[in-house]
Amino acid sequence: MTPDIRVGIFHLEYMQAEPSVDVSPLALSILQLLDERPMHPYELAATMRDRHQDEFIRLNFGSLYHTVDVLERNGWIIPAEREKEGNRPERTIYRLTPTGREVLVGVVGDIVARPRREFPHFAAGLMFMHHLDAAKAAAHLETRAGALGATVAKLSRILEELQAHGLKRLALIELEHKIAMLEAERQWVLKIAREISDGQLEWSTGMVRDIEGLRRRHGSSTH
């Protein structure tokens, strides 16, 4: 199967709809924390790390302050007050606006309801895995499975720790989802590695007849 056909197959209609407002995971995290109470950026970052949200978002102070500026320009958050402690620089405490909360609720609902096309590196690796020697491909997959297992174990410990501190399941549902997805991938990767080693997975891509017809049936547009 050629890369063009694979791309066409992935462009299913239900994956093509994009949300009306593009809000990054970091922006969404800021909005939901400010929905709890007003905070300054440093407190936002500390709370995200305490809750292990940095397992799901790219968090650094540069991107955090930039995102806060964007949210303020959009009118989704506004300065509530400024505080100064000793010789430290003055800190701006932000609060969520009614419009910001509407965006938060709308975007969360959209994300939960509609699958969105993503472009994971692993899918690209699988797409071109036939360029590797079969034995090396199996070995690489086994290495990946080991890394996935270590991550699952780490996240499971974090989940247990947070539960022991009184957090309910709903507050940790994204962590439960990530563990489940990683474990499912680990098992699938080990299965494919075994099938390669046993010769069950033929190490040949073959050819697709009537490529144009297949592309028309599944859609060739990227939008």
Helices and strands as residue ranges (DSSP letters): H 3-10, G 13-15, H 25-36, H 41-50, G 53-55, H 61-73, E 77-83, E 91-96, H 98-113, H 121-127, G 129-131, H 134-164, G 169-172, H 173-198, H 211-218
